[in-house]
């Protein structure tokens, strides 16, 4: 059986992690012929997130470094599966769409759940967050010449080999921008599905709209510059070999 791995990064998500894990459609995926593994990558939680995740049967991966990016980098090095679904642990993303994402991964290499193509529940995002995400998405599309409608979504699906070929450097909330830049720069085929983005329960957003938005924008410019330098260096090396 092919395997689908769910990767859930967490930091103090005791109020939501149980519900998140319950929403994973394990039975539906098994009916479609897939084995399923669930990993919670916890970054120094001080509540009982880890205990609750373990009680639900998730395999724990601990990350001592701060930041969602650091957690996902460790997960991508630790997890082996044919398909990998990544979702935040705050119960805002509809993991019930995972079978649809896996079906799309038969013909595409990366799939994102787009909030801006779908719907956003009242109170789930401020107008400032929607506006900022839209601007960052337009910037990403312009810099990397790749269509995407929701750069900062926390719901992604990958073929297994994709995550092993991502050279990620972002440690914090720029991780989605980093992943997108890597996928676009490598030429991986990206598809989207519309999703309903839910309001948080007791947990609070860890993203600061203005401060983190500026950091993500700066990261996109830096990433583009780095990719351009690498591409030029490779072209120069190849040209030197031809005329060597």
C-alpha positions as CSV (number, residue, x, y, z in Angstrom):
1,X,0.0,0.0,0.0
2,X,1.1,3.5,-0.7
3,X,1.5,5.7,2.4
4,X,0.1,9.1,3.1
5,X,1.8,11.0,6.0
6,X,0.2,13.8,7.8
7,X,2.6,16.4,9.3
8,X,1.2,18.7,12.0
9,X,3.6,21.3,13.5
10,X,2.5,22.5,16.9
11,X,3.4,25.0,19.7
12,X,1.0,25.0,22.6
13,X,-2.0,23.7,20.7
14,X,-3.6,21.7,23.6
15,X,-7.0,23.3,23.0
16,X,-7.1,22.1,19.4
17,X,-4.7,19.2,18.6
18,X,-7.2,16.5,19.6
19,X,-9.8,17.8,17.2
20,X,-7.3,18.3,14.4
21,X,-6.2,14.7,14.7
22,X,-9.8,13.4,14.8
23,X,-10.5,15.3,11.6
24,X,-7.8,13.3,9.6
25,X,-9.9,11.0,7.3
26,X,-7.9,7.8,7.9
27,X,-10.8,5.5,7.1
28,X,-11.5,7.2,3.8
29,X,-7.9,7.0,2.8
30,X,-7.8,3.3,3.7
31,X,-10.8,2.7,1.5
32,X,-8.9,4.2,-1.3
33,X,-6.0,1.9,-0.7
34,X,-3.6,4.1,1.3
35,X,-1.8,3.4,4.6
36,X,-1.7,6.4,6.9
37,X,0.8,7.8,9.3
38,X,0.4,10.9,11.5
39,X,3.3,13.0,12.9
40,X,3.1,15.8,15.3
41,X,6.2,18.0,15.3
42,X,6.2,19.9,18.5
43,X,8.4,22.9,19.2
44,X,8.8,23.4,22.9
45,X,5.2,23.4,24.0
46,X,4.7,24.1,27.7
47,X,1.1,22.8,27.8
48,X,0.0,19.2,27.3
49,X,0.0,19.2,23.5
50,X,2.4,16.3,23.3
51,X,0.4,14.1,25.7
52,X,-2.8,14.7,23.9
53,X,-1.2,14.0,20.5
54,X,0.3,10.7,21.8
55,X,-3.1,9.7,23.3
56,X,-4.6,10.1,19.8
57,X,-1.9,7.8,18.3
58,X,0.3,10.4,16.6
59,X,4.0,9.8,16.4
60,X,5.9,12.7,18.1
61,X,8.9,14.4,16.6
62,X,10.5,17.0,18.9
63,X,12.2,20.1,17.7
64,X,14.3,22.3,20.1
65,X,14.7,25.1,17.7
66,X,12.1,27.9,17.6
67,X,9.8,28.4,14.7
68,X,7.4,26.6,12.4
69,X,10.1,26.6,9.7
70,X,12.5,24.7,11.9
71,X,9.8,22.2,12.8
72,X,8.9,21.5,9.1
73,X,12.6,21.2,8.1
74,X,13.1,18.5,10.7
75,X,9.9,16.8,9.7
76,X,10.8,16.7,6.0
77,X,14.1,15.0,6.9
78,X,12.4,12.5,9.2
79,X,9.2,11.5,7.3
80,X,9.1,9.0,4.5
81,X,5.9,8.6,2.5
82,X,4.5,8.5,-1.0
83,X,2.4,11.6,-0.2
84,X,2.7,14.2,2.5
85,X,-0.1,16.5,3.8
86,X,1.0,19.4,6.0
87,X,-1.5,21.3,8.1
88,X,-1.4,23.7,11.1
89,X,-2.4,22.4,14.4
90,X,-4.9,25.1,15.3
91,X,-8.0,23.4,13.8
92,X,-8.5,26.1,11.1
93,X,-7.9,23.9,8.1
94,X,-10.3,21.2,6.8
95,X,-8.3,18.0,6.8
96,X,-11.3,16.2,5.5
97,X,-10.2,17.3,2.0
98,X,-7.0,15.2,2.2
99,X,-8.4,12.4,-0.1
100,X,-9.1,15.0,-2.7
101,X,-5.6,16.4,-2.3
102,X,-4.1,12.9,-2.7
103,X,-6.1,12.4,-5.9
104,X,-4.8,15.6,-7.3
105,X,-1.3,14.5,-6.4
106,X,-1.6,11.8,-8.9
107,X,-1.3,14.4,-11.7
108,X,0.5,17.2,-9.9
109,X,3.5,17.4,-7.6
110,X,2.3,19.9,-5.1
111,X,-1.3,20.9,-4.0
112,X,-2.3,23.8,-1.8
113,X,-5.5,24.5,0.0
114,X,-6.5,28.0,-1.0
115,X,-8.5,30.1,1.4
116,X,-8.8,32.9,-1.0
117,X,-10.3,30.7,-3.7
118,X,-12.6,29.1,-1.1
119,X,-14.2,30.8,1.9
120,X,-13.2,32.3,5.2
121,X,-15.4,31.9,8.2
122,X,-16.3,35.1,10.1
123,X,-13.5,36.0,12.6
124,X,-11.0,33.6,11.0
125,X,-8.9,36.4,9.3
126,X,-8.9,40.1,9.7
127,X,-9.2,42.3,6.7
128,X,-5.6,43.4,7.2
129,X,-4.5,39.8,7.1
130,X,-6.5,39.1,3.9
131,X,-5.1,42.3,2.3
132,X,-1.5,41.5,3.4
133,X,-1.7,37.9,2.2
134,X,-3.1,39.1,-1.2
135,X,-0.2,41.5,-1.6
136,X,2.4,38.9,-0.6
137,X,0.8,36.4,-3.1
138,X,1.0,38.9,-5.9
139,X,4.6,39.6,-5.0
140,X,5.5,35.9,-5.0
141,X,3.8,35.4,-8.4
142,X,5.7,38.3,-9.9
143,X,9.1,37.2,-8.5
144,X,8.8,33.6,-9.4
145,X,6.6,33.6,-12.4
146,X,4.3,31.0,-11.0
147,X,0.5,31.2,-10.4
148,X,-0.7,30.8,-6.8
149,X,-3.7,32.3,-5.1
150,X,-2.8,31.9,-1.4
151,X,0.9,32.1,-0.5
152,X,0.5,31.9,3.3
153,X,-1.9,29.0,3.5
154,X,-1.0,26.3,6.1
155,X,-2.4,23.4,4.1
156,X,0.0,21.8,1.6
157,X,0.3,18.4,-0.1
158,X,3.4,17.0,-1.7
159,X,4.6,13.9,-3.5
160,X,7.1,12.3,-1.2
161,X,10.2,13.1,-3.4
162,X,9.3,16.8,-3.4
163,X,10.0,17.4,0.3
164,X,13.4,15.7,-0.1
165,X,14.4,18.1,-2.8
166,X,13.5,21.4,-1.0
167,X,16.5,23.5,0.2
168,X,14.7,25.3,3.0
169,X,16.2,28.0,5.2
170,X,13.3,29.9,6.8
171,X,12.9,29.1,10.5
172,X,9.7,31.0,11.2
173,X,6.5,32.0,9.5
174,X,8.3,32.7,6.1
175,X,8.4,28.9,5.7
176,X,5.4,28.9,3.3
177,X,7.1,31.5,1.1
178,X,10.3,29.4,1.3
179,X,8.4,26.3,0.2
180,X,6.7,28.1,-2.6
181,X,9.9,29.7,-3.9
182,X,11.6,26.3,-3.9
183,X,8.8,24.5,-5.7
184,X,8.5,27.3,-8.3
185,X,12.2,27.6,-8.7
186,X,12.6,23.8,-9.2
187,X,9.7,23.7,-11.6
188,X,7.4,21.5,-9.5
189,X,3.8,21.5,-10.8
190,X,1.5,23.2,-8.3
191,X,-2.3,22.7,-8.1
192,X,-4.9,24.3,-5.8
193,X,-8.2,23.4,-4.3
194,X,-10.6,25.8,-2.6
195,X,-11.1,25.3,1.1
196,X,-13.0,26.8,4.0
197,X,-10.8,28.4,6.5
198,X,-12.2,28.1,10.0
199,X,-12.0,30.5,13.0
200,X,-9.8,29.5,15.9
201,X,-11.2,28.3,19.1
202,X,-9.3,29.0,22.3
203,X,-5.9,29.3,20.6
204,X,-4.6,32.6,19.4
205,X,-2.9,33.5,16.2
206,X,0.9,33.5,16.5
207,X,1.4,35.6,13.3
208,X,1.8,39.3,13.6
209,X,0.2,40.9,10.6
210,X,2.5,43.8,9.9
211,X,5.8,42.6,11.3
212,X,5.7,39.1,9.9
213,X,4.3,40.3,6.6
214,X,7.3,42.6,6.1
215,X,9.6,39.7,7.0
216,X,7.9,37.4,4.5
217,X,8.1,40.0,1.8
218,X,11.8,40.6,2.4
219,X,12.4,36.9,2.5
220,X,10.8,36.5,-1.0
221,X,13.2,39.1,-2.5
222,X,16.2,37.5,-0.8
223,X,15.2,34.0,-2.0
224,X,14.8,35.2,-5.5
225,X,18.2,36.9,-5.5
226,X,19.8,33.7,-4.1
227,X,18.2,31.5,-6.8
228,X,19.3,33.9,-9.5
229,X,22.9,33.8,-8.2
230,X,22.9,30.0,-8.1
231,X,21.4,29.8,-11.6
232,X,24.0,32.2,-13.0
233,X,26.8,30.3,-11.3
234,X,25.7,27.0,-12.8
235,X,25.4,28.6,-16.2
236,X,28.9,30.1,-15.9
237,X,30.3,26.7,-14.8
238,X,28.6,24.9,-17.7
239,X,29.9,27.5,-20.1
240,X,33.4,27.1,-18.7
241,X,33.3,23.3,-19.2
242,X,32.2,23.7,-22.8
243,X,35.0,26.1,-23.6
244,X,37.5,24.5,-21.2
